[in-house]
Amino acid sequence: MNLVDLIRARARQLLLVLLTVGLTCPMAWANDASFPSKPLKLIVPYAPGGGTDIIARIFADHLARRLGQAIMVENRPGAATNIGGQALASAAPDGYTVMLGTNQLIINSVFGPKPPFDPVKGVAPVGLIAELPYVLAVKADSPAQRIKDLLPSGAKGELMVSHAQFDAQLKLLSQAMAVPVLGIPYQGGAQAITAVLSGEVPTIFAGVSAVTNMVKGGRLRLVGVTSSRRINAFPEVPTFAEQGYPEFVTTSWMSVLAPKGTPGPVLRRLSEVTVAVAKDLAFVKAIRNSGAEPLAAGASEAAARMAAEQAMWTKVAR
């Protein structure tokens, strides 16, 4: 075989290897320079109108501007966020489908309903963007001004609360208040709010973003917030700790997640842009107006918080 034939043979071998890699692992070609080249989908595992949905749409708007591609928000509520989580886990790991998740999936893995995948090891963390306190709220014309005013009278009394898939948090609330709490579940925050406004349920437990507009519009009133300190949006509302319940400090933090197996360069690109959005002053102002607080962190910090959260709730369940 002469030199020309040898070069041609080696070229054919190299081409065959490249084609094989391309066919068996198309994601090997993905890189942060070419990504994204088409619109992305952002799954929200809650119904439209709730606190997570509100923040997701603010985030999607800022993310679209930075990536130069449209972001399509797709609400997939149900099964305490497991339906949305499964949609993410089943999506192609190419970076074009992500989810704005909360720690609810991790809580589900401990208390149920258990998701059909590991919410810590079965996804690819992208970053953290916000922390959302919970609140107790009542109709604006309710006589209740503080948490103690909601306590039921009589040995068999119970506190009735509408909520959107927050069963575990209500268990902690019941322990902290030392009273039975009857949770009336709804698919999303909007439905839970409607139940209170119609008089069907006297009190709502929700992420503060879900009720912010109703509070500012004079239709609901906050009686307590679950964060460790008062929040910027409603500095006049005392925390549970201030009202005698120091053990009830809990928040919902929001993380951007991608399917497991998403290529490293794509994850890095998504993580960099996510952190940039979370630090953007316009984004910070928008989510603070909704009652949330910014929480800008990358993929490694998100993974660490998810693992710590799972360990914490596992300990609580024992």
Residue pairs with C-beta under 8 A, 6 or more apart in sequence:
1 9
21 28
22 28
22 29
27 93
27 94
27 261
27 262
27 263
27 266
28 263
30 94
30 95
30 263
30 265
30 266
31 263
31 265
31 266
32 265
32 266
32 268
32 269
35 95
35 265
35 266
35 269
36 67
36 68
36 69
36 95
36 96
37 69
38 69
38 96
39 69
39 70
39 71
39 72
39 96
40 63
40 67
40 69
40 70
40 71
40 72
40 95
40 96
40 97
40 98
41 71
41 72
41 74
41 91
41 96
41 97
41 98
42 56
42 59
42 60
42 63
42 71
42 72
42 73
42 74
42 98
42 99
42 100
43 74
43 76
43 84
43 87
43 88
43 91
43 97
43 98
43 99
43 100
44 52
44 53
44 56
44 73
44 74
44 75
44 76
44 84
44 99
44 100
45 52
45 76
45 77
45 81
45 82
45 83
45 84
45 85
45 99
45 101
45 102
45 104
45 105
46 52
46 53
46 75
46 77
46 81
46 84
46 164
46 165
46 187
46 188
46 189
47 53
47 75
47 77
47 164
47 187
47 188
47 189
47 190
47 191
48 75
48 188
48 190
49 188
49 189
49 190
49 210
50 164
50 188
50 189
50 190
50 206
50 207
50 209
50 210
51 132
51 189
51 206
51 207
51 208
51 209
51 210
51 211
51 252
51 290
51 291
51 292
52 100
52 102
52 132
52 207
52 209
52 252
52 254
53 73
53 75
53 188
53 189
54 209
54 210
54 290
55 100
55 129
55 130
55 132
55 209
55 254
55 287
55 290
55 292
56 73
56 100
57 73
58 283
58 286
58 287
58 290
59 100
59 129
59 256
59 277
59 283
60 71
60 73
61 71
62 277
62 280
62 282
62 283
63 71
63 273
63 274
63 277
64 70
64 71
66 273
66 276
66 277
67 273
74 87
75 84
76 83
76 84
76 87
77 83
77 84
77 187
77 188
78 84
78 187
79 113
80 104
80 108
80 113
80 165
80 167
81 101
81 102
81 104
81 105
81 108
81 165
82 105
82 108
82 113
82 115
82 116
84 99
84 101
85 99
85 101
85 105
85 115
85 117
85 119
85 123
86 115
86 116
86 117
87 99
88 97
88 98
88 99
88 101
88 123
88 257
88 258
88 259
89 116
89 117
89 122
89 123
89 259
89 260
90 259
91 97
91 259
92 259
93 124
93 258
93 259
93 260
93 261
93 262
93 263
94 262
94 263
94 266
95 258
95 262
95 263
95 266
95 267
95 269
95 270
97 258
97 259
98 126
98 256
98 257
98 258
98 270
99 256
99 257
99 258
100 129
100 254
100 255
100 256
100 257
101 119
101 123
101 254
101 255
101 256
101 257
102 132
102 252
102 253
102 254
102 255
103 252
103 253
103 255
103 306
103 309
104 165
104 166
104 252
105 115
105 119
106 119
106 120
106 306
106 309
106 310
106 313
107 168
107 169
107 309
107 313
108 114
108 115
108 119
109 115
109 118
109 119
109 120
109 310
110 168
110 310
110 313
110 314
110 316
110 317
111 167
111 168
111 171
111 313
111 317
117 123
119 306
119 310
120 303
120 306
120 307
120 310
121 260
122 260
123 257
123 258
123 259
123 260
124 257
124 258
124 259
124 260
124 261
124 262
124 267
124 299
125 255
125 256
125 257
125 258
125 299
125 300
125 302
125 303
125 306
126 255
126 256
126 257
126 258
126 267
126 270
126 271
126 274
126 299
126 302
127 255
127 256
127 270
127 271
127 274
127 275
127 278
127 296
127 297
127 298
127 299
127 301
127 302
128 253
128 254
128 255
128 256
128 278
128 295
128 296
128 297
128 301
128 302
128 305
129 254
129 255
129 256
129 274
129 277
129 278
129 294
129 295
129 296
130 253
130 254
130 278
130 287
130 292
130 293
130 294
130 295
131 251
131 252
131 253
131 254
131 292
131 293
131 294
131 295
132 207
132 208
132 209
132 251
132 252
132 253
132 254
132 291
132 292
132 293
133 207
133 208
133 225
133 226
133 227
133 231
133 251
133 252
133 291
133 292
133 293
134 166
134 169
134 205
134 206
134 207
134 208
134 225
134 226
134 250
134 251
134 252
135 205
135 206
135 207
135 208
135 211
135 222
135 223
135 224
135 225
135 226
135 237
135 291
136 147
136 150
136 161
136 203
136 204
136 205
136 222
136 223
136 224
137 196
137 203
137 204
137 206
137 211
137 214
137 215
137 220
137 221
137 222
137 223
138 144
138 150
138 196
138 202
138 203
138 204
138 220
138 221
138 223
139 196
139 197
139 199
139 202
139 219
139 220
139 221
140 218
140 219
140 220
140 221
142 202
142 221
143 149
144 150
144 203
144 223
145 223
146 223
146 224
146 238
146 243
147 177
147 223
147 224
147 240
147 243
147 244
147 245
148 243
148 244
149 223
150 159
150 202
150 203
150 223
151 157
151 159
151 177
151 179
152 158
152 159
152 179
152 180
157 179
157 180
158 179
158 180
158 181
158 182
159 174
159 177
159 179
159 180
159 181
159 182
159 203
160 182
160 184
160 201
160 202
160 203
161 170
161 173
161 181
161 182
161 183
161 184
161 201
161 203
161 204
161 205
162 183
162 184
162 186
162 192
162 193
162 195
162 196
162 200
162 201
162 203
162 204
162 205
163 169
163 170
163 183
163 184
163 185
163 186
163 192
163 204
163 205
163 206
164 185
164 186
164 187
164 188
164 189
164 191
164 192
164 206
164 210
165 185
165 187
166 183
166 205
166 206
167 183
167 185
168 313
169 205
169 250
170 181
170 183
170 205
171 181
172 248
172 250
172 316
173 181
173 205
173 248
174 180
174 181
175 247
176 240
176 245
176 247
176 248
177 245
177 248
183 205
184 192
184 195
184 200
184 201
186 192
186 195
189 206
189 207
189 210
189 211
190 210
192 201
192 204
192 206
192 210
193 204
193 206
193 210
193 211
193 214
193 220
195 201
195 204
196 202
196 203
196 204
196 220
197 214
197 219
197 220
204 211
204 220
207 252
207 291
207 292
208 222
208 225
208 231
208 233
208 234
208 290
208 291
208 292
209 287
209 290
209 291
209 292
211 220
211 222
211 291
212 233
212 289
212 290
212 291
214 220
215 221
215 222
215 234
222 234
222 237
223 237
224 237
224 238
224 239
224 240
224 243
225 231
225 234
225 237
225 238
225 239
225 240
226 239
226 240
226 248
226 249
226 250
226 251
227 239
227 249
227 251
227 293
228 239
228 241
228 249
229 239
230 236
230 237
230 238
230 239
231 237
231 291
231 293
232 288
232 293
233 288
233 289
233 290
233 291
234 291
239 249
240 246
240 248
240 249
241 248
241 249
253 295
253 305
254 292
254 295
255 302
255 305
255 306
256 270
256 274
256 302
258 266
258 267
258 270
267 299
268 299
271 298
271 299
272 298
274 298
275 296
275 297
275 298
277 283
278 284
278 294
278 295
278 296
278 297
279 294
279 296
283 294
284 294
287 293
287 294
288 294
297 305
